[in-house]
Amino acid sequence: MNGNIEIQLNPKKKLTLIDAISSSLAQMAPAAGIYYGFPVIFAASGVGSPLTLLVATFAIILVGLSITNFSKTHPSSGSLIKYISMTFGNVVGMAASLIFLVGTIFLAGSAFIELGGWTADSLALYGVEVHWIFPTIILGVFIWGLTVLGIHSSTKIAALALVVEVGVLIVVSILVLMYPPAPLSLKPFATSSIEGGISGLSLAFPLAVYLFIGFENSVALAEETKNPKKNTARAVLVSIAIMSIFYIFINYSIIQGFSNQAGDLLKSANPFMDLANTYLGSFSVLATIAGFTSIFGMTIACLNGFSRIPFHSAREGVFHRKLAKVSKWGTPIGSITFLSGAGLLVAILFGYLGKGWVVGFGYLGTIGTIPLLIIYSLLNLAVIFYKQEKWPFYKKYLFPILGLVSILVPLWAMVQPGQPAPVSYFPWLILLLCIASFAFSWFKLKKNSVTATNIGVFDVSVNKD
C-alpha cells in the first residue's frame, strides 16, 4: 500500500474511447439487469415492456446530456460532485461529496454481496456448498487487487467479462428468434400492449431507469482517458445508446420466447434462464457463467468509477488526505482501499442482518441508490443554475428539467410512504444523512478556511493524449 499523495491521476497507458465505453457498459451489468430487473418490469408493464425501456432510454439520455455539458469543458475525477460544487458553492459541494461517498459504500457492498452470493448459489447447483461470505470476501479482495494494479488492465478485464455475458445473451436471443414457439409478432411495440396503460408504464418506468445506473462511469475516469473533453461525453451517450438497443432486443426476444403471453412470463422467476435451459440444453451453464461475469465486471467498473470521486474530494481537503494516496501504478489506492473495505464490511453486516445475501443485497442496493439519484437530481439543477456557460436554451433548461423529472420519478418510487419495514426507514436515514452532511460541511468550512480555499482548485488540465 505504498503510494504518494499526488494532484493528478496519470497512468502510463491511458484509456481509449472504447475502454471508456466498455467501463460504463460493464457497470450497467446487462446480464444481471436482465436476470433480476426484467421479471419485475414484465410484472409491471407486461409484453409492452420494450416501450417502457424506450421511454427510460430517453430519460437517461437527458441526464447524460446534462453531465456532458460539464464534462466537455471540465473533465475531472470529481465528476458529478465537482460540477455540483462549481454551481452551488463549497458547502453544497462538500455535502454532496459526503452523501455520494456513503451511497457508494452501500453500492459497493451490494456489488460484493451479489458477486459472492451468485457464486455460492451457482456452486450449489453442482453440489458444492459454500457459504456466501467466503466468495464475497475472496472475490472482493481479488477485485481490489485488480483495480489497484492499473486502470487500463482492470478495465480490459471488465471488458472481457462484458463480452462473455453479451455473447451468451445474444446467442440465446438469436436462437429464440430463429426458432420461436409461435410466429414472431410486433405486438410488444404497440402501446396497447402495456399492461395497465399509463399506470403500468408509470410503475415499470422507475425499474427500467435502474437498469442504466452506472452509465456515467466514464466521466469519473476523465483524467485517465485520452482526449477526455471529447471521449467522456461520447462514452456516456454511446454507452446509453448501445445498452438501450441491447436491452430492447433481449427484452423483445424473451417475450417472443414466451409467445407474447404475459401470463406465462409472470409464471417464470427468471424468463431468460428458462429460455437458456430450453435452447442451450446442457450448455445452459453458460447463462450462469454470464451472470457471474456480469457481476464480476460490474464490480470492477464500480470500484474504478466510484473511487475516483472521493479521491478528488480528498485532494481538495474535503476528506482525509490518505484517500488521495496514489499507487505506483497510478491508481487512487487510498480511496479504492477505503471503498473496498467499507463495502465488504456493510456487505457482511447486511447479509447477516437480512438473514441471507439476497435480502441483504436488496437493502444495500436501496440505501445506495437513493443518494445517487439525489446527486443525479442536483446535477440537472446545476446545469440550470450554472452561470459561467451560455448554453442554448434546450441544453440549459429544457433537457435538464425533463431529466430532473425523469429522475424524481424513480426517486419517489424508492422513498414513498407505505413500504414495508425496514425499507420504510431507509428514506429517513438518507434524510438524516443529508441534514448531517450539510451541517458538517457548513461548520467545517466556516472553521477551516484552508479547506474552503482548496475546493475547486484542482481544475486539472488534460491533453488530447
N, C-alpha and C positions, 0 to 999 in steps of 0.2 A: 504494500500500500504506500510505497514511496511516491512522492509527487511534489510538484511545485504549484504554488498559487500563481496563476497567470491571468492576464486580462482576456486573452482570446484563445479559443479552441482552434488549433491549426494542425490537423493531421497531415501526415506525409502524403497520403493519397486521398484526395477529396472525392466526394460523391458526385456521380453524374446525374443527369436528369432522370435516367432510367432507375438509378439507385433510389433517388428521392421518391419517385412514383411507387416503386416496389415497397419502400418502407411504409408509406401511407396505406397502400393496399393490404400489406401484412397486418398492420394494426387493426384494420377493419375486420380481419379474420372471417373471410367469407364462409368457409365450411361451418365454423362454429355458429355463425349467424343463421345459416340455413338450417342447421340441425335444431337449434334452440329457438330461434326467432320466428321462422316460417310457420310452425304449428300454431303459434299464438295468433299470428296475422291471419292465417286461414280461418281460425275460430271467430275472428272479429269481422272480416270482410268477405269470407267465402271464396268462390272461384274468381271474384273480381279483384283478387289481391295484386295482380300486376299493375292495375291502375293506381292502387294505393302506393305501391313502390314508386311509380312515376311521379305522383304528387310529392312524395317525400324527397325525391331527387331534386325537384325544382326548389324545394325549401332549403335543402342543404347547399345547393349551388348559390343561393342568395347569401347564405352565411359565408360560404367560401369566397365570394366576391368581396365581402366586407374585409376579410382577412387579407386578401391580395391587394386591396387598396393601400394598406400599410407596408406589406412585405416587399412591394416593388420599389419602395423608396427607403425603407428602414429594415433591411434584413438583419435579424439578430436572434441569438439563442433565447432571448427574453420572450420572443413570440407574442402571444396574445397579451401577456401581462405587461410587456413593455409598451404596447400600443394603448392599453387602458391607462397606464401611468402618464404617457405623453399627453393624453387628452384631459384626464380628470385630476391630475396632480399626484403628489407623492403619497398622501395619506390613503387615497383610494387605491393607488398602485401597490402600496405595501400591503394593504388589507387584502387585495386581490391575490397577491403572492401567497399569503398565508392560507387563504381559502383554497387556492389551487393546490398548494402543497398537501394539505390534509386530504383533499379529494383524490389526488394522485396516489397517495399512500394506500387508500382503500381500493382504488382501481388496480394498483399493482398487486395488492393482496388477492383481489378477485381473479387476476390472471394466474397467479401462482397456485391458488387452490383449485382452479379449474383444470390447470395442467396436471397437477398431482392427482386430482380426483378422476379425471378422464383416463389417466394412465392406469390407476389402480383398478377401475371398473373394466377396462379393456383386458388387463391381465387376468382378471377373474373369469372372463369368458372362456379362457383357455386353461382354467384350473389352477392358476397361480394367484394365491390370496396374499395381498399386501395391503396394509393399512395406508390410506391416502396420505397420511402425514409424511411418510418416508419418501415417496416420489416427489412430494411437494417441496421438501427441503433439499433433496439431492438435485433435482432439476433446477430449482431456484438458484442454488449456489453455482451450478454449471452455467446457467444463463448469465449470472452476474459476471463470471469469468469471461464469457464471450464478449459481453458489452464493454468490459474494461480493456480487453486486448485490442480493440480498434473498431471504430465506427464503420470502416469500409468492409472488414471481414465479417462482422456481425450482421451487417445489412445484406451482404451476399448470402449468408446462411438463411436469413429470414426470407430472402427472395427465393431461394431454392425450396424452402418449405412451402412457400406460396405456390410455386409451380406444381409441386406434388398434389396439393389439395385441389387446385384448379383443374389439373389434368383429370383427376378422378371424377370430379363433379361434372365436367364436360362430357366425358366418355359415357357416364350413366345417362345423362340427359339426351345425348345424341341417340343412344340405343332406344330410349323411350320414344323419341320422335320417329325413329326408323321402324320400330315395331310396336306401335301403340295398341292398347287393348281395345280401342274404339277409334273411329275416324277422327283425325285432327280437327280442331274447331277453333275459331277466333272468339268464341263466347267469352273468355276471360277478359277481353278488351272492350266489351260492351259495358256501358255504365250501369245497365240494368242488372249486371251480374254481381255488383257489390252488395253483399248481404246487408240488409237494413238501410240501404241508400246512404244518405248523408251521415246518419248516426253510426252506421257501420264503418264508414270511411274515417269519421272522427275518432272512433275507438281504435282503429288499426293504425292510424297515422303516427301517433307517438311511438308505437312499436317499430314501425318502419324507419323512423328517424334514428332510433337507437342503433340500427344496423350500420349506420355510417359513422358512428363515433370513432374518432381517430383519423379522420380524413385530413386534419390539419397537421399531422405528424411532421411532415417535411419542413414546415415553417420553422420549427424549433431547431432544425438541423442546418439552418441557413449559413452559419459561419463555417460549416464543414462541407458545403456544397459548391461546386463550380458555378460561376456566374449566378449567384443567388437572387439577384434582383429580378431576373427573368425566370430562372428554373424553379424557385419555390412556388411562385404563382402558377406556373404551368403544372407543376406536380400536384398542387391542390385540386385544380379544376379537372385535369386529365384523370386523376385517380377517382374523383367523384363520377365522372362520365363512364369510365371503364366499369366501375363497380355497379353502377345503376343498370347498365346494359346487361351485365353478368347476372345480377340478382333477378332481373325481369325474365331473362332467358331461362334460368334454372327454375324459377317460380312457375313459369308457363309450362315447362316440361313436366314438373311434378303434377300439375293439375291434369295434364294430358294422360299421365301415367295412372291417374285415378278416374279417367273417363269423364272429366268435368263434373264429378259428383261431389258436392260439398260434404254430404253426409259421410261418404267413405273417407274423405280427407280427415274429418274430425275423429273418426274411429282410430286413426293411426297416431301413436305417440310421437313418431318420427317418420313422416312420409318419405323423405329421401332415403333413409336407411332401409325402409321396406322395399323401395324400388331397387336399391342396390342389391338386396338379397335376391330379388326376383330376376334381375337382368345380369348380375355378375355371378350368381351361384356361389360356388366355393371361393371365388375371388372377391366376395363381398367384404372380406377382411380389409381390402384396400380403402373402403369407405371409413373404417375405423382408424386406419393409419392416416387418412386425410384429416380426420378430426384432430388427431394428435399433432400433425404438422401445422395445422391451422392455429391451434392454441400456442404451440411452441414458437412459431414465427411471430404471432401477435405479442407474446410476452417479451421477445427480444425488441420488437419495434416500440412497444410500450415503454420499456426501460430507457431505450435510446432517446425517444422523443420527450418523455416526461422529465428525465433527469437534467436536460439542458436548461430548463426554466428555473429551477431552484439554484442551479449553478450560476446563472446570470444574476439572480437576485442576491446571491451570496457575494459576488464580486462587487456589487453595489453597496454592500454593507447591511442589507435587509436581514439576511440570515448569517449564521456563524461562518467565518471565513474558511473554515475547514471544508465546507460544502463546495468551495470554489477550487479545491485542490485538483490539479491536473496530473494524470499519469504520464509516464514516459512515452506512452503510445498516443498521447494527445487526446485522451478521453477524460471527462469530469469524474474521476474516481471517487471523489468525496460525495457528490450528490448521488451517483449510482449506488454506492455502498449504503448510504443512508436510506434511499428509497427501497433498495432490495431488502435490507434488514428490517425496516419498519413494515414493509409489505408482507414479508414472511411471518412476522410476529402477529399482525392482525389476521392473517390467513389461518394460522393455527388457533388463535383465540376464538374467532368467529366460527371456525369449523367445529370446535368443541361446544361452544355456546349453542350453535344450531343443531347439535347432535348429528352432524353429518356434513360432508363437503357441499352437497347440493344446496341445502338451506343456507349454509354459510356463504356460499358463492352469491346467492341471491341478495343477502343482506349487504355484503361488501359492494356489490355492483350498484345497488340502490344508493347507498350512502356516498359512494364515489362519484356517481353520475350527476347527482343534484348540484354539487359545487361546479362541475364542469359546464353544465347548462347555464348556471348563473354567469360564469365567465364568458360563455358564448353571447349571452344577452348583453353584458356590459360592452363587449367588443362591437356589437352592432350600434349601440348607443355612442360609442367612441367615434365611429365614422361620422355620425350625425353632428356631434359637437366639436370635432377637431377643427381648429381654425387656421392651421398652418398650410393646409392644402385646399386649392379651389377645384374640387372635383365637379363633374357635371351633375345636374340635379338628380338624375336617375341613380348615380353612384352614391351620392351623398345623402339622399333622403329616401327615394323610392325603394331601392333594393334593401338598405338596412332596416327600414320599417317592416317590410314584408319578411325579412329574415328574422327580425325580433319576434314577430307574431308567430312564425313557424317554430321558434324555439320555446316560446312561452307555452305553447300547446302541450308538448311532452313534459315540460317542467311542471305544469299544473297537474298533469296526469299522475305525477310522482308525489306531489305534495297535497293533493286534495283530501279533504276530510272523509272519514268513513272507511279508511283502510284498516285491516286487522293489525293488532299489536303483534310484534313490536315495530312493524313498519310504520305505523301511525305516529310513532315517536321520532322517527328519523328527521322529518322536516323541522321539528322543534330543535333538535340537536344542531342541525345546519344553521337555523336562525341564530342560535346562541353562538355558534362559531363565527358567523358574520358580524354579530354585535361585538364579540370579544376581539375579533381581528381589527375592526375599525377603532375600537377603544385603545387597544395596544399600539396600533400604528400612530394614532394621534399623540399619545403620551410619549412614545419613543422618539418621534420626530421633533416633538416640542423640546425634549430634554437633550437630544443629540443632534446638534446642527451639522456635524460631520456626515452622518448618515443621510440627512436631508440633502446635503450638497452633492453627495456621491450618486444619488439616484438619478438615472438618466444620463450620466456622464459617459457611459460606455456605449456610444453610438459607433459601433465597430465599422471601420472601413473595410470593404471587401473588393477583391479583384475579380475579373472575369474568369480567371483560372487559378 
